[in-house]
Amino acid sequence: AGLNLCNTAESAIHQPKFFNYLGINSARMGDYPKAFEYLQRSLDLTYETNDLNLRSLVWNNIGSIYRLQSEMPKALEYYSKALVIARQQNNNKATSLSLHNIGTAYALLGEYVDALEYFLRCETLQQYDNKDDKTYSDTLNSIGNIYEKLLNYDKALEYYKKSIAIRQLYNDFYLQADSLHNIGIIYQVKGDYDQAYEYYRQSLQLRESIGDKKGVSLSLNGLGQILTILGNTEEAVDYHMRSIAIAEATHNKIDKVYFLINLSETLIKQSDITGAFEYLYLALSIAEELEIPVQIREIYHTLSEAYKLDGNTEQALEYFIRFHNMDKEIFSTVNSQKIQSLQTLHQVEQTRQETEIYRLKNVELAAALTNLEEANARLTILN
């Protein structure tokens, strides 16, 4: 019915917006082929209506679908096209959107320095036009994430706190809880466990109030880790068991493995080696089923430590060797991924250069057109 309304609409101006809307909805439902179809129709119509601002938005949306499918060169190609038009239109909001999207794509490629460059450019643009906007808080949070990846925890903390200050203005409790949890992580890695505990506690309280089950499990796990470090292992076990129960109820196997490992480490600290073995082997069976090498590696290492404490040096050595071999395997995989990433970045750089050439050609054509119009005007006056 919506399509018929669109086709019979009096003004064609609304049609490209309508198809863009349909494309976004299809993408949210995971139907990417349909999303591409609708967005392409929207894009085609922008050439008829000459709506350049909408064209920039549609290109961003197409780029985001490519990003969701891990096709980063194509994502960056469309983000770059969107950025060129947004700049030409002096549309700061659209420019900041494109900059943020490019930063996100680079972050997913593991190129954190490049990601930081685009996020910071986005921040500079947004802080004058929409300093109290939710999108500005997202940019600040993204910058915090990048600084965390770069191990600059002081800067990460600075940006996470800036982000939550804005999120609190809008009563967006999901995002506030996310920011509180991120701040807790930073204090934990910095060794300030009292502050980490407080921020995890606040995130838990907020997540429980809004029924965010996954978020609750993450906060419980964070609190369990801090309590283990502080020596309160009894309460830590309770928090870990609650986080595991939520992961089971929500069928979240990846988080369950992570929570089981942390529970096992707490039990080892309690000298409950038998209990630790039970949960470690359960975690291992799930991790092997899901084929998660990083978690399997961590389980091998914890099993090695547990067997050493249990006095079984033969098993301790066996799992240490497995851990060491997994280390080499992961290192090899990371190298392969790095090579693939470099190849992707080469494609991205080519796309950026082509986009810049296209932009310069447009500038040259515009200048030539202006000169021609001025010449025609002078001829008219002379005539």
C-alpha positions in Angstrom: 0.0 0.0 0.0 2.9 2.3 0.9 4.4 1.9 -2.6 1.1 2.8 -4.3 0.8 5.9 -2.2 4.3 6.8 -3.1 3.7 6.3 -6.8 0.5 8.3 -6.8 1.9 11.2 -4.6 1.4 14.6 -6.1 4.9 15.6 -5.5 7.9 13.5 -6.6 10.0 15.2 -4.0 8.7 12.8 -1.3 9.5 9.6 -3.3 13.2 9.5 -2.8 12.8 10.1 0.9 10.2 7.3 1.0 12.4 4.8 -0.7 15.3 5.8 1.6 13.1 5.1 4.6 12.1 1.7 3.1 15.8 0.9 2.6 16.7 1.7 6.2 13.8 -0.4 7.5 14.9 -3.4 5.2 18.4 -3.1 6.5 17.2 -3.1 10.1 15.4 -6.4 9.4 18.5 -7.8 7.8 17.2 -7.9 4.3 20.2 -6.3 2.6 19.3 -7.1 -1.0 15.9 -5.4 -0.6 17.6 -2.5 1.2 20.0 -2.0 -1.7 17.1 -2.1 -4.1 15.1 0.6 -2.3 18.2 2.8 -1.7 19.2 2.6 -5.3 15.7 3.7 -6.3 16.0 6.6 -3.9 19.4 7.5 -5.3 18.2 7.5 -8.9 15.3 9.8 -7.9 17.7 12.3 -6.3 19.2 12.9 -9.8 15.7 13.9 -11.0 14.9 16.1 -8.0 18.5 17.3 -7.7 18.3 16.9 -3.9 22.0 16.7 -3.1 21.6 16.6 0.6 19.4 13.5 0.4 21.8 12.0 -2.1 24.6 12.4 0.5 22.4 10.7 3.1 21.5 7.8 0.8 25.2 7.2 -0.1 25.9 7.1 3.7 23.1 4.5 4.1 24.4 2.4 1.2 27.9 2.6 2.7 26.6 1.4 6.1 25.0 -1.7 4.6 28.3 -2.5 2.9 30.0 -2.0 6.3 27.5 -4.3 8.0 28.5 -7.0 5.5 32.2 -6.3 6.2 32.8 -4.9 2.7 34.9 -2.0 3.9 36.3 -0.8 0.5 32.8 -0.4 -0.8 31.6 1.2 2.4 34.4 3.8 2.4 33.8 4.5 -1.3 30.2 5.5 -0.6 31.0 7.3 2.6 33.7 9.3 0.7 31.1 10.2 -2.0 28.7 11.4 0.6 31.4 13.5 2.3 32.3 15.3 -1.0 28.6 16.3 -1.6 28.1 17.3 2.1 31.1 19.6 1.9 30.0 21.1 -1.4 26.6 21.9 0.1 28.2 23.3 3.3 26.0 20.9 5.2 27.8 20.4 8.5 25.4 17.8 9.8 25.9 15.6 6.7 29.6 16.2 6.8 29.9 15.1 10.4 27.8 12.0 9.6 30.2 11.0 6.8 33.3 11.7 8.9 31.9 9.6 11.7 31.0 6.7 9.4 34.5 6.8 7.8 36.0 6.7 11.3 33.9 3.7 12.2 34.9 1.8 9.1 38.6 2.5 9.9 38.1 1.3 13.4 36.6 -2.0 12.2 39.7 -2.4 10.0 41.8 -2.0 13.1 43.4 1.2 11.8 42.8 3.1 15.0 45.0 6.1 14.2 43.1 6.8 11.0 39.8 6.3 12.8 40.8 8.7 15.5 41.7 11.3 12.8 38.2 11.2 11.3 36.4 11.1 14.7 38.3 14.1 15.9 37.5 16.0 12.7 33.9 15.1 13.4 34.1 16.3 17.0 35.5 19.6 15.8 32.6 20.1 13.4 29.9 19.0 15.9 31.0 20.9 18.9 29.9 24.2 17.4 26.7 23.1 15.7 25.2 20.4 17.9 27.2 20.3 21.1 24.3 19.0 23.2 23.1 16.6 20.5 23.0 12.8 21.0 25.1 12.4 17.8 27.9 14.5 19.5 27.8 12.2 22.5 28.2 9.2 20.2 31.2 10.8 18.6 32.8 11.5 22.0 32.1 7.8 23.0 33.7 6.6 19.8 36.8 8.7 20.5 36.9 7.2 24.0 36.7 3.7 22.4 39.6 4.4 20.1 41.8 5.9 22.9 41.0 2.7 24.9 42.2 0.6 21.9 45.4 2.7 21.7 45.9 2.1 25.5 45.6 5.9 26.2 43.4 5.3 29.2 43.5 8.9 30.5 42.2 10.3 27.2 39.6 7.4 27.0 38.3 8.3 30.4 38.1 12.0 29.5 36.0 11.4 26.4 33.8 8.8 28.1 33.0 11.3 30.8 32.2 14.0 28.3 29.9 11.6 26.5 27.9 10.6 29.5 27.5 14.3 30.6 25.5 14.8 27.3 23.7 11.5 27.5 22.3 12.4 30.9 20.6 15.4 29.4 18.4 13.2 27.3 17.6 10.5 29.8 18.8 7.9 27.4 19.4 5.2 30.0 20.7 2.5 27.6 23.5 4.8 26.5 24.1 6.2 29.9 24.6 2.6 31.3 26.9 1.8 28.4 29.0 4.9 29.2 29.1 4.0 33.0 30.3 0.5 32.1 33.0 1.8 29.8 34.3 4.2 32.5 34.3 1.2 34.9 36.5 -0.7 32.5 39.0 2.1 32.2 39.3 2.4 36.0 39.8 -1.3 36.2 42.7 -1.4 33.8 44.1 1.6 35.6 44.0 -0.3 38.9 41.5 2.0 40.6 39.3 -0.8 41.7 37.1 1.2 44.1 36.1 3.6 41.3 35.7 0.7 38.8 33.3 -1.0 41.3 31.3 2.1 41.7 30.8 2.7 38.0 29.9 -1.0 37.4 27.4 -0.7 40.3 25.8 2.4 38.8 25.6 0.7 35.3 24.0 -2.4 36.9 21.4 -0.3 38.7 20.5 1.5 35.6 20.4 -1.6 33.4 18.2 -3.4 35.9 15.7 -0.5 35.9 15.3 -0.6 32.1 15.3 -4.4 31.8 18.5 -4.6 29.7 19.3 -8.2 30.3 22.5 -8.4 28.3 23.7 -5.2 29.9 22.9 -6.5 33.4 25.0 -9.7 32.8 28.0 -7.6 31.7 27.7 -5.3 34.7 27.4 -8.3 37.1 30.5 -9.9 35.4 32.4 -6.6 35.9 31.5 -6.5 39.5 32.5 -10.1 39.9 35.9 -9.4 38.5 36.5 -6.4 40.8 35.3 -8.3 43.9 37.7 -11.2 43.0 40.6 -8.8 42.8 39.6 -7.2 46.1 39.5 -10.7 47.8 35.7 -10.9 48.3 35.4 -14.1 46.4 32.1 -15.3 48.0 30.2 -12.4 46.6 32.1 -12.5 43.4 30.9 -16.1 42.8 27.3 -15.0 43.3 27.7 -12.2 40.7 29.3 -14.5 38.2 26.6 -17.2 38.7 23.9 -14.6 38.1 25.7 -13.3 34.9 25.9 -16.9 33.6 22.2 -17.6 34.3 21.3 -14.5 32.2 23.6 -15.6 29.4 21.9 -19.0 29.4 18.4 -17.6 29.5 19.1 -15.3 26.6 21.0 -18.0 24.7 24.2 -15.9 24.6 26.8 -18.6 24.3 29.8 -16.2 23.6 29.2 -14.2 26.8 28.6 -17.4 28.7 32.0 -18.7 27.8 33.6 -15.4 29.0 31.6 -15.5 32.2 32.5 -19.1 32.9 36.2 -18.4 32.6 35.9 -15.5 35.0 34.0 -17.7 37.5 36.7 -20.3 37.2 39.4 -17.8 38.0 37.5 -16.7 41.1 37.1 -20.4 42.2 40.8 -20.9 41.7 41.5 -18.0 44.0 39.2 -19.7 46.6 41.3 -22.9 46.1 38.2 -24.7 44.7 40.2 -26.4 41.9 37.5 -29.1 41.4 34.8 -26.4 40.8 37.2 -24.5 38.5 37.8 -27.6 36.4 34.1 -28.2 36.0 33.4 -24.7 34.6 36.5 -24.5 32.6 35.7 -27.7 30.7 32.2 -26.5 30.1 33.5 -23.3 28.8 36.0 -25.2 26.6 33.2 -27.4 25.0 31.2 -24.3 24.1 34.2 -22.3 22.8 35.2 -25.3 20.6 31.6 -25.6 19.3 31.6 -21.9 18.4 35.2 -22.1 17.1 36.5 -19.0 19.1 40.3 -19.4 19.2 40.9 -16.4 21.5 38.7 -17.9 24.3 40.0 -21.4 23.7 43.5 -20.0 24.2 42.5 -18.3 27.5 40.9 -21.5 28.8 44.1 -23.5 28.0 46.1 -21.0 30.0 43.7 -21.1 33.0 43.6 -24.9 32.9 47.4 -25.0 32.9 47.4 -22.7 36.0 44.7 -24.8 37.7 46.5 -28.1 37.1 49.8 -26.6 38.4 48.0 -25.5 41.7 46.5 -29.0 41.8 50.0 -30.6 41.7 49.4 -32.3 38.3 52.5 -31.0 36.5 52.0 -33.3 33.5 48.5 -31.9 32.7 49.8 -28.4 33.5 52.5 -28.8 30.9 50.2 -30.3 28.3 47.8 -27.3 28.5 50.6 -24.8 28.6 51.9 -26.4 25.3 48.4 -26.1 23.9 48.2 -22.5 25.0 51.6 -21.8 23.4 50.6 -23.5 20.1 47.3 -21.6 20.1 49.3 -18.4 20.6 51.2 -19.1 17.4 48.1 -20.1 15.5 46.3 -16.8 16.5 49.5 -14.8 15.7 49.5 -16.4 12.2 45.8 -15.6 11.8 46.3 -12.1 12.9 49.1 -11.7 10.4 46.9 -13.0 7.6 44.1 -10.6 8.7 46.7 -7.8 8.8 47.7 -8.5 5.2 44.1 -8.6 4.1 43.5 -5.3 6.0 46.4 -3.7 4.2 45.1 -4.9 0.9 41.7 -3.4 1.8 43.3 -0.1 2.9 45.1 0.0 -0.5 41.7 -0.3 -2.2 40.3 2.3 0.1 43.2 4.7 -0.7 42.6 4.2 -4.4 38.9 5.0 -3.9 39.7 8.1 -1.9 42.1 9.3 -4.6 39.5 8.7 -7.3 36.9 10.5 -5.2 39.2 13.5 -4.7 40.0 13.6 -8.4 36.2 13.6 -9.1 35.7 16.4 -6.6 38.5 18.5 -8.1 37.1 17.9 -11.6 33.7 19.2 -10.4 35.4 22.3 -8.9 37.3 22.9 -12.2 34.0 22.4 -14.2 32.2 24.8 -11.9 35.0 27.4 -12.3 35.0 26.9 -16.1 31.2 27.3 -16.2 31.5 30.5 -14.1 34.1 31.9 -16.5 32.0 31.0 -19.5 28.9 32.7 -18.0 31.0 35.8 -17.3 32.3 35.8 -20.9 28.8 35.5 -22.3 27.7 38.4 -20.1 30.5 40.6 -21.3 29.6 39.7 -24.9 26.0 40.5 -24.3 27.0 44.0 -22.9 29.2 44.6 -25.9 26.5 43.6 -28.3 
